[in-house]
Amino acid sequence: KPKRPILSLKGRSNYLSIRRMNLAIEEPQLFHEMNSLTRSSLKNLRTWSGSTLTGEKADIHFDTDEAAWELAQSDWQNCRIKKCPNFNKCFYFKASKKAANAGVLLVNHALFFTKLAQASRIASAPFDFSAVIIDEAHEIEDVATEQFSLTLSERNLTKILKRIEYQGAEGNKGILALVNNETLHYSKLLDSLAIAKKENDLFFLALAEWFEKNRGSESHAVISAWPIDFIPLIKAVSGLADSVNSM
């Protein structure tokens, strides 16, 4: 019986997403961070995607714009899994499938706990192993906490909101450009967007004020009771998502 190989698997952001890359190239008006350098880099990535065997960022042999890679990298928040038209060609899932047959799998701490977190949330994403050897484990508690936590970033949420209404110097527009501005749906989408932007600003402003007020005491420790009401923000973002999905 042949021995099972020793393989390595990297974090998802190290792999190219063909669907996200094609979307950024074909619908540049949706992305406010797009410029001529980013467009050029995305086209280079598309050419490279036809010859690379791994789709790994480390295997890129040419200079590429970091914004281009951020738009094209594999991302679980944007993944459509088997609904993706490129699922069978997906570099990340091919690497994951190959890694599943390894006798020994080498991963970093973050990816190990990411896989554990996925397995705890999704029944179809098992992560089986008989033994684990953890090297340099002095930061393991922090890494595990980060991977098992839900992160809400003002930067990322603001970026998403900008992509919906973006208007560039070249006349490019975001998702709003896809909706007839004379329809009732357009008006509802504008209202939902305005509410989401307002609640986004209010939430993170209140959070910043709380941390400033409590600096030096509980601000850098585990918070026993969440100090800011996040329900209005969740409702606002959910309402915006419903408006976008009904387009």
Beta strands, then each sheet from edge to edge (+ up, - down):
strand 1: 6-8
strand 2: 104-106
sheet 1: 1+ 2+
end
